[in-house]
Amino acid sequence: MIRKTFLAMAVLCYTGAWAEPWSLRDCIQHALQNNITILKNRIGEESGNASLTQSKSALWPSLSFSTSHGVVYRPGQETETSRPVDGELVTTSSSTTANSSYGINMNWTVWNGGINHKTVEAQKVSNEISRLTTETSELTIQEQIVQLYVQIMYTREAVKVNTSLVATAETQYNRGVEMYNEGEMAQADLLQLEAQLASARYDVVNSQTQVENYKRQLKNLLQLDMNVDFDVAGDIPADERALDVIPVAQEVYQHAMLMRPEIRGAEMSAESAELQYDIARRGYYPTIGINAGVADSHNTGSRSNVGTQMKNNLSMSASVSLSVPIWDQRRTSTNKQKALLQKTSAQLDLQDRKNSLSSTIEQFWLNATSGQQRFVSAEAKSKSQKASYELVNEQFANGLKNVVDVLQSRDNILSAEQDKLQSKYTTLLNMQLLKFYSGEELDF
C-alpha cells in the first residue's frame, strides 16, 4: 500500500497535477536552464573553448612517430646479390627479404610573422562574442516571457470584466422574462436581451481561450510539453501601478549602451575584424621553422643481427628552414582586401546595433507614455460608463429604459473597459522593458 501511494504521488507530480503556479521569476529561471536556443549557444561556447586550446597548442612543436615494414620478393634470383639499404651494402641469396624502419620527427614553426599568436588573440575574441551571443539570447527569451506573462494577466482581467457583465446580462434577461410574462415587453426585445446574454457568455469563453493559448505559447518557450499542468502565479496588478514614474529614455539608453550584450558583441566583432586584417597582412612575412628527427632500420638480408643493425643504422638529423613568400598568386593581398571589407562591415553593424537599440528604447518610452495618458482618460471614461450602466440597468428594472438603451450602454462600458485594460497593460509592459534595458530584473 505504501509503494502504491508513492507511485501515485510520483505520477501526479510528473503529470503536473500538483504543480504550483509559476511566477515570472520561476519562468525565467527555468527558461535559462532549459531553452533549446540558449543550450545550443552554450554548446557553441564550449566549441570555442576547444578551438582556443588548439590555437594555443599550435604555438608548440609537433611530434610524430612513424614506422614502415615491407617484404621484397625476387622469384628469379639464383645467385647472391648485393644492394645498398640505409647506407649499408646488403648481401643476400634469399629470394625474400623483409625490412623495417622507424622514425621520430619534430616540427616547429618558430616564427611565421606572428600569425600563430594573433590567431590565439582572435580566438579569444571569438569566444567572447559567443558568450555575448548566449547572453543576448537569454535577454531575448526573458523579454518574450514577460510579454506573454503580461498578456496572460491582461486576458485574465478581461475574463473578470466579462464575467461581471455576464452576471448583469443574466439579471437583465431574467427581468426581461418577467416583463414579457406580464405583457410589458415584446418578444423581439426579449430576444435581444437573450442575444446580449449569449454574447457576454461568448466573451468570457473567448477570453478564457486566449488565456490558455498564451499559456501554451509560454509553455513552448519553457520547453514544457502538454503533459505538464501549467499555470502562472501572481495577482492581477493594481491600476495604480500604471501611474508609476516612467524611466527617462535617454538615461535608459546610456545604461543600455554600457550593459547590453548585443552592443558589446558588435564592438567585439569590430575588434575581431581588426585582428583578421592584421593576420592577413602578416602573410607577406617569412616563416622560420625547425625540424629534427631520429631514424633507425633493420632488414633480414644483412649478415648482422637486428641489434647491430639498429646500432649502426641509428641516425639523427636537424635542420632550420626559411620560407620567404615572393609570389603567392595574390592570396595574401586578396585576404587583406577581404579583411578590410569585413572590418568596414563590422563598423557598420555596430552603428546599426546602436541605432536599433536607440529606436527600441524610444519606442518603449513612447508606448509607456502614450499608454499612461490613455489609461488616465480610459479610467475616467470607464468610471463614467459604469455609473451610467448601473443607472440604466436600474431604470430598466423599473421599466424606465428600453432594451435599446441597455444594449447601447453595455457596448459603451465594454468599449471603455477594453480601452482601460489595453492602455493599462501596455503601460505596465513597456515600463518593465525600460527598467529591464536599464539593467533591472524583470518583476511583474
C-alpha angles and dihedrals in degrees: 000000000000091000091050091050093052090046091053090049091051092050092049092050092048094050091046095242089137095034115141118227113269121241120213089257091051090053093049095047092048092048093050089056101039112023108120096220091054092046091052091051090052089052087054088054091054090049089053091051090053090051090051091053090051092048091053091048090054088069090069132068122275120231127199139173124212134181136175133192125192144172126216119202123191107179095180097053113120104157135049113277133193126210134165117254120178092338094313126106105235118202120193140156094194118107091216126054133170128207135186133193133189133193142176115200132189125194125183129178099212096182132000100168092288093291093132093053092045089050089059090052091048091051091052090054090047090053090051089051089052090051091050090048089056091048090050091052089050091054091045092053090049090054091050091049095051091047091055091042090055090047090055091051090047095052092043090058089045088056089054092050093046092047091055089050089052090056091051092045090052091052091049092048093049090050089048091054090053092049091047092051089050091050093247096115133048120238091242090059091048090052089053090054089049090051089050090054092048090049092050091050090048090053090054093050091045092051091048090050090052090052091054092046092052089047089052091052091049091050089053091055089049091049092240119150130217093269091070115088102221133187135154125240130218135083124265105273118252118255091240091070089070087064095058119124112278115228116249110259095221092053091048090051093051091052092045092051089059099040112027111105094214089063093046090045091054090049090051090049089056089050090049090052089052090053092048090053090050090050092048095053091051088068086088092063123096123251125230120199139176123212127186134169148173120214137181139168147175137189140193095238095071124096088222122085122248095262093052092047092050089051095047097041097048109120135175127198140182133182142174119218131197121194119189117188111228105160120003097170090263093295094134096045090047091050089050092051093049092047091051091051090048089051091054091046091052091053090051091049090053092052091046091053091051092050091047091050091050091050093047094051092045089052091051090051094048091048092049094045097046090041091053092049091048090047092056091052094041092050092053090046091048093052090049093048092047091054091046092048092050090050093048090047091051092047091048090053088053092047095250097115129048130224094264091059091049094050093046092049091049092051090050095051092044091053091046093050092048091051090049095049094045094049092044096054094038088057094045094048096048093045088053091050092049090053090045092054088051089060101263122132120255113257127169 
